[in-house]
Amino acid sequence: MAKSKKKKETTYLVCQETGDINYVLYRKPGAEKLQLKKYSPRLRRITLHTEKRK
């Protein structure tokens, strides 16, 4: 019997201040939502980004 593989799904990191999608990640489904401090090119500084799935 073959094991069923869970495919990685596309997730986006969205800036909290501007609402822009700045980063794309590929994660396994069912993981906790990420909140990371990443660079925002529009604001030219580090801001909080949260995960959004489509």
N, C-alpha and C positions, 0 to 999 in steps of 0.2 A: 504494500500500500504506500502510495506517495503522500508525503506531508503537504498540506495546503499552505502555500506561502501567502503571507499578508503583504499586499503591495504597498509601497510607500505612496502617500498622497501628497499633493502639492499644497503647501501652506504659505501664507504671505505674512510678512511683518509690516504692520501699519503704524505710522507715526501717530501718537496721541494728540499732538498739537496741530498738525496740518492735515492729517487724514490721508497722506500720500502712502502708496505702497512702495517701499524702498528696497526690500529684500525678499527673496524667494527661497524656501527651504523644502526639502523632501523628507517627511517624517512618517513613521508608522502610525496607523490610526489607533486611537484609544489612549494616546499619551496626554499628559496634562498640558494645559495652555501655557505658552511661554510669555514672559514679560522680560524683555532685555533692554539695556541701554545701548543704543546704536547711533551712528552718525546720520543726521538728517541733512542732505545736500541743500535743500531749500533754505533752512535756517542757519546752516553752516555751524552746527554745534551738536552735541550729543543729547538725545532726547529719549524718552521711554517709548518703546515699540511693543505692541501686543500682537499675538497671533490671530490670524483670520483665515478661515477655510472657505473655499468656494465649492 
